[in-house]
Amino acid sequence: MRVLLLVLLASRLAAQLPPLTAVQRENARVLLHRQLPCLGCHELEGDGGHSAPSLTDVGQRRTAGYIRGMIEDPQRVLAGVAMPKTPMSAPQRELIVQYLSIGASAGHSQPTGSPGSAAPLPTPDAYAKWCVSCHGRRGGGDGPNATYLPVRPAIHSSAAQMGRRSDDALFDAISGGGAVMGKSVRMPAFGATLSPAEIRALVQYIRALCGCRGPAWSTDGSR
């Protein structure tokens, strides 16, 4: 029995990802805390949002395969989950997978659906799914997750704020995330998860919330 246990333990250790160096661990921490949007929703080491499961001990709760699958394509693993696919380079992705998988058994993800298999949600439902936790039900920048963010989410119901932003700027912020717009890095990018038509619909919904349109220079005067 003792020999069998030792064999099983050795097999489990061999199946785990190779250990990271101290430098690699610190690089992963910097990416997660300062450059990637993950902590907009997830908590790590006491920092970050509370609208999604904690990453602090995720290696103790999930297999390495599950962690990899959720980072590479959340919708493939859990169809319909309110987690967008985060664009990152292959080396960054591999580093984050290894860092979050520390202590995890190998395992595999269990796909429950294929990307794009679900029909697009009506716009109010899409806003509720993707935006409300931070921006609030009526776009007041006061969602339940807002208090955990270092920068208050944009107030979509504010004509003063939204009136200064063109439709293209709103589209780019939703599609590419906050970092590409010089805003908070914790605003995630949705361009790899939502279609252009779905993002345009969200832009128009924001216009309805604020009761405003973009600056005059950004329109052709027909709206």
N, C-alpha and C positions, 0 to 999 in steps of 0.2 A: 504493500500500500504506500509506504513511504517513497519507494522508488517511482511509483506511478505519479504521485503528487509532484515529485521533483521534475519528472518528464513534462508534466502538464505545465508547471511553472516556467520551465525553460522554453517550452513552445510558445507560451504567451509572451514572454519577454522578447523572443526572437521575432515575433509578429509585429511588435511595436515599432514605431518609426525610430530612426536613429536619434540619439540625444542631441540637443542643440548646445552650442557653445554659449558661454556667458555673453559674448558680443551679439550672437544671433538672437538670444532672448531679449536683450536690450533693444535691438533693432525692431523686433516684433512689437515690443511694448510701445516704442515711439510711434510706429505705424498706427497701432490701435488707438492710442490716446491723442495723437496730434494730426494724423493725416487721413485716416480712413473714417467713414461715417458710422462704423459699427456701434460705437458707444452712444450714438444718438438714441438707440433703442435698448441696447444691452448694457448691463453694468459689469465693470471689471475692476477689481481691487478697490471698490468703493467709489469709483468714478463712472458716470454714464447714466443712461436712461433706465427706466423701470417698466417699459411697455413690452419687453421681451425677456426670455430667460437669461439669467446671469451667465456670464462667460467665466467667472472666477473659478468655478469648479466643474466646468463643463466636461473636462476629461474624466471626471469621476462618475458622471451621469450618462455619458453617451460614448459610443464606439468611435474609433478614429474614422471608420468608413462613413458613419453618419455625419460627423463633423465636416469631413471633406465634401460630401454631397451637398450639405446645406450651404457651404461657402461657394462651391462651384455653380450650383443651380438650385436654389431653394424650392422652386416650383416643381422640379422633377422629383424631389424627395417627398414633399408634402404639398400636393396640388392645392392651390387656393390659399396657402399660408400668406399672411400679411408681411412678407419679407422680400424686398426686391433683390435682384442679382446685382452685386456690387462689382463694377469694373475695376480690375487691378491687373498688373502685369503677372506673368506666370511665376517669376521668382517671388514676388510679394505674396501671391496666393499660396505657394508652397510653404513659405516661411510661416504664414499665419495658420495654415492647416497644422503644421508640426507644432507650433507653439500652443495652440488651443487643444491639441491632442495629447499633451503631456499627461501621462498616467492612464491614458485610455487603452482599452483592449482593441485589437485590430477590427474585427467585425466588418460589416458592409451596410451601406444604406439600403433601405427598402422603398424603392420608388412606388408612389401611389397614383401617379398620373404623369402625363407628358406635357412639356411646356406648350402653352398656347391652346390646350385642349378645352379650357373653360371659356364660355361665352363672356364677352365684355360686360361688366356691370353697368347698370344705369349710372349716370354721373353722380347723383347724390350718394348712392351706395359706394361708388368708387372713392369719393371724397371721404366718406366715413371710414372706409377700410384703410386708405393710405395716408390720410392727412389729419384726421381728427385728433389722434392721440397727442399730437404736438400743437397743431394750429387751432384746435377747439372745434366744437360742433358747429358754431356759427362763424368760425374764422377769426375769433378774437385773440389768437395767439396765446390762449389760456387752456390748452388741452391738459389732461392729467399728467402727461409726461413733461410738460414745459418747465416745471419747477426744477427738474433734474438737469436741464441744459445750461451750458455756460452763456449762451446767447439766446435771448427770447425769440421764439419763432415769429416770422413775419405775421402781421395782423392783416389777414385777407379781407376783413370787413372794413378796413380803414381806407376811405377814398383818398385821403392825403397820402398814405403810403403807396397804395396800388396805382394811384393816378400818375405817379412818377415813373412807373415801370411800363414798358411797352409789352404788347402781347408776346413778342419774340423773346423778351427778357424773361418773362414768366415761363414760357415754354422751355427755354434753355435751363432755367433753374430746376424745373421739375425733371427734365430729361437728364441733365448732366450733374445735378447736385449743387450744393452750396459752394464748394471749393472752386469750381470753374467760374463762378460769378463773383469771387472775392468775398463770399459770405461764409457762414459757419460751415466747417468741414463735416459737422454732424448732421447736416441735411443730406440725406442719401440721394443717389441718382436712380431714376426710375426708367430711363431710356432703354435698358436691357430687359425690362419686364413689361412695360406698357407700350402699346402701339402709338405712333404719332397722332392718330385720330383720337385715342383715349386721352392723350396729354392735352391736345387742343380742347377737348371737351372740358377737362379740368380747368384750363385757362378761362374758358367762358363761364364756368361755374364760379370761379373767383371774381370775375367781373360782376356776376349777379350778386355775390356777397357784398362787394364794396359799392355797388350801384354806380360804378364809374367805368371809364375806359382809359386807355393809355394816353400819354401826352400827344398833343396835336401833331407834333412832328412825325409821330410814329404811325399815323393813320392817313388814309387817303381822303378823309372827309366824308366818306359815304356811310359811316356808322354814327 
